[in-house]
Amino acid sequence: MQTTGEQENPDQVRDIIRSIVIPAGLATIAVGAGTAGYFVYLPTLAAYSDASTVELLIEGFFRSINFLVLGLGGITAQDTISYTLLGISRFFSIFFFSYAALAGIGLVFAEQLQPLRIELWSHLGSLPGIDDCGHVVVCGVGDDGYSLAAEALENGRNVVAIDIEHNDRLDDLEIMGAVTFEADAHQEVVLTNRAQIHLASEMFVTAGSDETNGAIVETIQHVASESDWPQVVDITTRIEDIRLRRTLHKEFTSTDGAHLRTYDEPEATARELLTAHPVDNIEKPNQRVHIWVVGWTPLSKAVVNQLFHLLHYPEAIERQITIITEAPADVEDEIAALFPGIASDWWDDESMSKFVEKLFPDIDVQSMPTSDLELLSDNLALYDTLKSNDKLTIIADDQDERSLRALISVWGPKLDELVQDLDLDATLLYRSSEKITSTDTTSRIQSFTFRAFGDGCSIGAVRGEDRDRIARNLALVYHLVYHENPFEKLPRSQTVPAEIGDTIESVMEWLESVSHTEREQCANAVWWDLPEYQRESNRHAADHAAVKLRMAGILSRDETTPSPQTIRAVAESEHRRWCAEKILDGWEPLPSEKMDQWSSADGEQALRGQRYHPDIRSVESLRAEMDGEWNKDVTQVKAVLDHPAALGYTTDN
């Protein structure tokens, strides 16, 4: 077995082949054939008729070397053998010289040639029959950046990869066909002159910390705002700090040449995980939705945040979140700091306090047993949180995957016993870098592993493409129904019937009648005109679309179409979901003394900037006091339940 030091680097082997083996092989063939040819040819000349074998070989060798620098001379050989050998020598000498010249030019002018190659991509993409809207730029070739660049290359895209330090991943991407260079991507000259971002269609900024990624994005925004780019560049960047996200999105609001998306790994992983494994796939309304979150990691926090957004059902369905951690008191303090608005005693207004008390799922923090004896004991207080017939989802995460697997191995038989005794519908999800298939066919728990972003980093996961597709269509529906001049923002607005905004039915009928391309164009026009907080609000509504369809199915099992009672119940849960979304984002109910200010457009905009909204109130209060606002919830629910395909919803998402 070779040690690490003895193992050869595949990149080094390839470099040796390119720089030594190929030119040496060409030179050897040229000189060898030339020497042999001259050995046969020279004795036919009077000057060499008496030369010895050694003299002929030496003279033939040196004359052949002259071929390598294109000193070809003339040959009057009459015999076929010498003529053929010298012809082969000349051919391979020209091949050797050309290879060496190109390699030398590439070495000396590599930096100057890269932008020319990128411009060539752009020119080729404009030719008829070639569908290429621009190259992909990846700034930072870490785990995320490498995966995204490799996927783009596999999809046939042209890729430029930039990293501040040379590394093996840059070499790998270059071998795969990318243009790569070592540079600081937040420098304007690197992005404009070398990466040619004005010709790009997509950019991924995954260079490292929020500070680094934020600096690169700000440079892109500055360049875009000062330039007239031929097309809009979609930028996706990894930013963990939510305040920095808001700042960057605000800066891009007036930038016409670029669109910005932001993501962070825990949030994207939680979203993909809960989409792939719904926690509320219940069969009847009296079945409680119960989630155990095992461990307190960045992913655990993101999962809890997503659950606060998702777990909003018709009132008959109970919800419970149980967090199992080694430091319960610390976790309770952190939850209070992260989500202050979920506590009823945080609100001074009594009616708001009562509303919030039932708005969010019940949450309990339990201690993680430190010994196997306690873990397997029937007296463990954690097991008292379970109820018969619960729909139980266990989401387990730990920084150390080996410790997590060991915990599950010990805990598994006890969990299986609980599932059998309480007739639970149980699913176990736990982190593992490798997919593990359970071989225990007797277990009543469905077990699945997951990785970062659910199933590894991908373009679709970091951009949330399925989610955004539904969100854009929801925004378009709202725009057509409620905007004062809905056609102003739409491309080719003269082709849109004037009466489509009268009812939700007419809007959905029109959307279903147009082509997918036209619907996407209209949705994109509305989408990028919205501020980021409204785009994010539509994303949360899109996340909940599948929940609405599942809940409607439970409430109306014997109905071919949702009844008015079902639509009303689901619309009530939609309003509660929207209120929860606002509270989690730091919004508050509009005080009564500010209601007059809200009635003007400027006043409403100013109050929204302060995160006030008059509709943050109970369903009963909304219907009684806010004229027409309840209809917005009903409109969205009708669109989702009656026309899911037109919104981009499929059974896959």
N, C-alpha and C positions, 0 to 999 in steps of 0.2 A: 504493500500500500504506500502511495506517495504521500509525503508530508506536504503541508501547505506551501512551503518554500520551494518544493520540487515540482509542483504543478505548474504547467505552462498556461499562460494567459492566452485565450483564443484570439484576442485582439492583437497581441504581439506576434502570434504566428501569422495572422493575415498581413500585418505590416511587413514582416520578413519576406513573405511571398511577393508582395507588391514591389518592395524596394530593392530586393536582392535576387531572389530566385528567378523572376521573370526576365529582367534585363541580363542576368548572367546566362540564362538559358539561350536567349536570343544571340548574345555575343559568342557563346561557345559554338552554336550551330554555324554562324556566319564565318568565324575564324577557321573552324574545323573543315567546313566545306571548301573554303577558299584555299587553305593550305593543301588539301588533297587535290583540288583542281590545278593549282600551280605546280604541284609535284608532277602531274601528268603533262602539263602544258610547257613548262620551262625547257625540258630536254629537246623540244622541237626547235628551239632558238639556238643559233650558232654559238652565242656567248656562253650557254650553259650545257653544251653538248657533252663536255668532259667533266661536268660537276659531279661531286659525290652525292650520295643519298642524304647525308647530314646537311651539306650545303644547300641542296634543293629544298629540304624541309624548312631550314632557317629562312631562306629567301622567300619561300611561299608563305611562311607565317607572318613575316613583317609586311609583305605586300597585302595580305588579308586584313591585317589590323588597319591599314589605310582605308579599307572599305568602311570601317565603323564610323569614320568622320566624313563619309561621302566622297572620299578620294577614289572614285571608281575607275578612272582611266579607260583605255580601250583594250579590247581583246580580239585577236585575230585567229583564235584557236579554230582548227578545222575539225578536230575529232570531237565526237559527240560527248564523250565522258568528261573531258576537261571543260567543255563549254557548259554542260549541264551543272557541274559542280560549282563553277564560278558564277553562274546565274543564280543558283540557290544562295550562294554567299552574298551576292549583291542584294538580293531580295530581303534576306534577314538582316543585313546591315542597315538598309533603309528602314525596316521595321524597328530595329534597335534604336536608331537615331531619332525616329519620330516619337517612340515611347519615352525616351530620355528627355527629349525636348518638351513634350507635353507635361511630363512629371515635373520638370524644372519650372516651367511656366506656372503650373498649378501650385508649386511650393512657394515661389516668389510672389505671385500675384493672387494667392488664395483669397485674401480679404477683399480685393477689388473685384474678383470674379463672382463672389457670392451674390451681391446685389444684381449683377447682370443675369444670373441664373433665375433669380426671383422675378425680375422683370420679364424674362422669357416665359415663365409660367403664366404671367398675366396675358401676354400676347397670344400664347397658344390657347388660353382659355376663352379668348374672344373669337376664335375661329368657329365657323359653322360646324355643328355636330358635336362640339366638345362642350359639355355642361360643367363649367368650373367658374364659380363666382369669386374666387380668390383663395389665397393660401391661409393656413392656420399658423398662428404664432403662439408658442408656448414659452412663457418667461418663468424659468425655474424648473429644473429637471430633478425634483425630488420624487417621492412615491407617487403623488398625484400627477405631477407634470409628465413623468415618464409614461404612466399608464395612459394618459390622455393623448400624448403625442403618438404613442404606439398604436392606439386605436384609430386615430385619424389616418395614419399611414396604411393600416390594414384596410381602411375604407376607401383607399385610393386617393386620399387628399395629399396635397403638397404641404410640407410642414417646415417651419423654421423653429429651431429650438435654441434657447439662450440660457446659459447659466454663468454665474459669476466665477465659477471655478471649473477647470477641466476635470472630467470624471468619466468613468467607464460607461455610464448611461448615455452621455453625449456621443461617445464612440459607437455604441450600439445603434443609436438613432441614425447616425450618419451612414452606417452600413445598411440600415433599412431604407435609406433614400432621403433622409432629411438634410437640410442645410443647417449646420450647427456652428456655433462660435461661442467663445468664452468672452463675456463682456458684462458690464453692469447695466441691466435693463432699465433702470430708472433714469439713465442719461438719454436726453432727447435725441442726440445724434445716432445712438445705437438703434433706437426704434425707427427713426425716419430714414436714415441713410443706409443702414445695413439690413434691418428687418423689413423695411419697406411696408410699414403698417398701413399706409394709405391704400395699398393694393390688396390688403388682407380682407377676409370675410369674418374671421373669428379669432379671438385672442383668449388665452387662458393664463391667468397670472397666479402662479403657485410657487413663488420664490421662497417663502418661509414665513416670517413673522408678519403680524398685522401691519407693523411699521413699514417693513420692506414692501409688502404687497400694496399698501396704501400709497406709498411714494411712487411706485410704478404707475398705478392707476391715475394718480394726479398728473403725472407727466403725460399720459395718454390723453387725458381730458384737456390739458393745456394745448397739446398739438392739434387735437380735433377741433377745438374751439377757434384756433387761429388758421385753420386750413379749410379748403373746399374739397373734401374727399369725394371720389366718384361713386362710392357706395357706403352704406352704413355698416360699421364694424360691430359685431356682437362681442362684448367683453364679459368674461366670467372670471371672478376672482375669489379666492378664499379669504374671508374676513370673519374672525370670531367675535370681535367686540361689536355689539349691536349698535352702539352710539356711533362708532366709526362708519358702520354700514350706512346709517341714516345720513351722515354728513356727506359721504361719497355720492350717494344717490341724489342728494339735493344739488350737489355741484354739477351732476350730469343732466339735470332737468332741462337746461337751456342749450345742451350740446346736441346739435343735429347730426353730427357725423358718427356718433357712437351710442350704443345701448349697453347699459351695465346690469349684470346679475351678480349677486354675491351668495356665498354659501359657506358653511363650515361642516366639518366631517360628522360630529355627533348629531347635529340637526338633520343632515341628509340621511345618515344611517337610521335614525329613529323613524323618519318619514318612510323610507323604503321598507323598513322592517314591518311597520304597522300596516302598510299597504299590502304587503305580501301575505301577512298573517293577521287578519282582522281579529280583534279581541272580542267583538260583539256579534259573532256569527251564531246567534242563539235561535232556538226553535219556537219559543213562546214568550209572551211578555212577562211572565212571572219568574223567568230565569235571570238570576243576578249576574251582571258582568263584573268580574273580579280579576284584578291584575296584581300579581306579586312582582315587585321590582327588587331583585336580589343584587346587593352591592350599591354603592353610591359613587359613581364615576361620572365623567362628563356625558357619556351616553345615557346613563340613568337619569340625569337631570333633563336631558333633551327628551327622553321618553315621557317623563312625567309632564313636561311642558306640552308635548303633543297630545297626551291623554286629556289634559285640561281643556284643550281645544276640541277634541273629538267626542268625548263621552257626554253627548247631549242627545237625549232620547225622549220619546213620549213619557209622561210622568210616571207611568206604572212600572217602568223598568228601573231597577235599583243599580247603583254603581259603587264600586269600592276599589280603592288603590291602597295596597299595603306595601310599604317599603321596609326591606329587611337589611339591616346594616349593623356594623360593629360599634357605631357611635350614634345611637338614636337621638340623644339630646342635641348633638352638633347638627345633625341632619334637620331636626325640627327647627332649629334656629336659622339654618340656611334656607329652608323652604319659606319661612316667614320673611326673610330678607329678599328672596328672589320673587316671591309671589304675594306681596302684602295684601292685595285687593281680594284674595280668596277668603280671607278671614272675615266673618260677619262683624266682629267687634272692631274692625278697622274703620267702619263707616259710622259717622255720627248720626246720619238720618235713619230713623227707625224703620221706615218702609224699605229703604235700600238695604239695610242690615238683614231684614227678613228675606228679601229677595235673594241676596247673595248666599244666605245660609243654605238654600236649596239649589243654588245655581251650579255649584261645582260638586264633583263626586266626593264621597266620604274618603278621607285619607287617614291612614294609621301608620305609625312608625314602630317597628318591632326590632328587638335585639337579635342579632345573628348569634346562634349558639356557638360557643367556643370549643365544645367537646362533642365527640360522636355520641356519647351517652345521652347528652341533653338533646342533640339533634334527632335522635331516634325515639325519644321518650314521648309517651302519650300525654304527659303533663305539660308539654311545651305550650306556652300561651299563644304562640303564633298559630297553632292549629285551631284555636278557638275562633279565629277570624273567618273560618270557612263555614259555609252553609250548604245544606243538602241541595244538589242540583245546580251548583254554581257553574258558570262558564268561566273556568280558571285559566289564565294565561300567565306563565312564569317567564319573566325576561331576566336572564342572569348575565352579569358582566363583571369582569375583574381585570386589573392590569396584568395579572399573571395567569395565562391560560391554563397552565398545568395545575395550579391551585384550584381553578374553577372546575376543571375536569375531575379532579379528586373529590371535590365537594359533591358534584353531581353523582359520582360513582357511589359514594357512601349514602347519599340522601335518596337515591332512586327507589330502592325497595319500600322505604317509608312513604314516599309520595304516591307510589302505586297502591299501597294499602289504603291511603286516605281517599284516593280517587274511587276505589272499589267500594269502600264503606259508605261514602257520602254521595255516590253516584254522580261524580263530577265529570264535566266535559273539559278535559285538561290538555293543554299544549305547553311544551317546554321549549324555549328559545335561548340558546347560549352561544357566546362568542367562541369561535375557533378559526384559526387561520387555515385549517384544512377541513374539507367537508367530511363529516363522520356519519356513516349510515348505521343506525341502531340494528343490532342483530337479535335483540330480545323481542321475539314475536309474542310473548305473553304479556308484555307491559300494556297498560291501558292509557298511557300517556304518549301523545304524539310528540316526538322530539325532532328539533331542527337546529342546525348550526347557522351562524351568520358571520360575515366579515364586515370590515369597514364598508360603508355605503350599501349594506345589505349583502351584496354578492361581489364586492370589489369595486374599485373606483372606475367609473365609466363616464362618458360625455353625457349620456342621458341622466345619470344619477346626479351629477354635480349641477346640471342645468335644470333638473326637475322638469323634463320636457313633457311627460304625460300630464303632470299636474298643471303646468302652465297652459297647455292646450285647452283643458277644461276651463281654467280660470279666465283665459282670454275670451272664450265664448260666453261665459257668464257675464263678463263685463260688457260684451257687445249687446247681449239681450237687455241688460239693465239700461244701457245707453239708448237703445232704440225705443224702449217703453217709456222712459222717464225724462230723457234729456229734452230741453225746450226746442232745440234745433238739431235733431239726431243725424241729419244727412250732411251737415256741414263738414264733419271729419271723415266721411266715408269716401273712398276712391270711386270715381265714376258714379257720383251720387245721383246723376240724372236718370240712371237706370233703375233706381230703387223706387218702388211704388210709394206714393205719398201716404197711403192709408195703412201701411204696415205697423205703425206705432200705436194704432188704436187699442189693440188687445194683445195679450201674450200669445193667444192662439194664432193671430195673423202674423206676428213676428216669427214664431217658430215655423209656421207654414212657409213663409218666405225663405228662412234659413235652410230649410230642408229642400227647397226647390233650386237653390243656386249650387254651383259647383263647389267642390272642396277648396279649390284655389281662390275663388272669389270670396268665400266665407272667411278664409284665412287672411286675405288682404284687408277685409273690413275689420276683422277682430284685431289685427296688428295695428291698424290705424288708430283705433280707439284705445288700445292697450298702452301704447307708448305715449299717449297724450295724458295719461293718468299720473298723479304723483305716486311714489313708491309705496306709501302706506296703503293706498287704495288697491294697488296691484297685490300687495301682500294680503289684504283683506279678501280679495277674490281667490287667492291661493288657498286660504283657510276654508273658504266656502267650497272650493273644488275638492279639498281633502275630505270634506264631509258629505260630498255627493253620494259616495258609495254607502255611507251610513244611512242616508235618507232612503236609498233604494232597499237596503236590508230591512229597515224599520217598517217601511210601507209594506213589504212582503209579509212581515209578521202580523201586522194589523189587518191586512186584507187578503188573507189566504184564499178565501172563496170568491174573490172579486176579480173579474177580468181587467178592470181598470180601477184605479184608486177612487174610493168613495169620498164625498165631501168631508165626512168625519175623519177619514185617514189623512186627507190633505190638511185639514185643520190641525190635527195632532202633530203632524210632521212640521208644519209651519210654525207651531208654537215652539217646538224644539229648535228650529232654525233661529228663531228670535233669541232664544236663550243662548244658543251657541254664539251668535253675533255679539251679544252683551258680554259673554265671557271673553271673547276675543278682545274686545275693547278694554275691558278691565285688566286683562293680562298685559296689554300694551300700555297701560298707564293712563287710560282715559277715565273720566268721571262724568256723572250726570250733569247736565246743564242746570245751574241754579236758576230758580224761578225769576230772580231779579235780572237775569241776563237774557231772558227770553225775547224781549223786544229787540235787542242787539242782533240776535240770530235771524231775525226776519229780513235783514238786508244782506245782500251778497257779500259786501265787504266785511260786515259784522260776522257773518257765518264763517268766512275764511279766517278771520282773526281768532275766533273762538275754537275753530278746528286746530289752529296752530297751538292753542293752549290745551288741546286734547279734552275739549268739552263736547258732549253730544246730548241732545234732548231725548233721544230714543233709548238711552240706557235706563230701562225701567221694566217692570214686570209686563207680561203679555196683557193682563187685564187692564193695567194703567195705559198701555200703549193704545189698545183698542178704544178705550173710553176718552182719552185726552188728546191723542195725536192723530188728527184727521188724515186718513190716507196712508199712513206709514205702515200699518199692519198689512196692507195690500202688497207691499214690497216683498214681505216674507212669503206670502201666498204665491206671488208671481214666480219667485225663484223655485219654490217647491214644485209648482206645476211644470216648469221648464225641465227640471231634473227628472221628475217621475214620468212625465208623458213623452219627453223627447230626449232621452239620454244620448242617443247616437248623434244627434245634431250638435250636442255640446262637446262631442269628442270622447264620451265615456264608453268604454268597452268592458267586457268581463275581465280583461287583462289588467285594467288599471282601476 
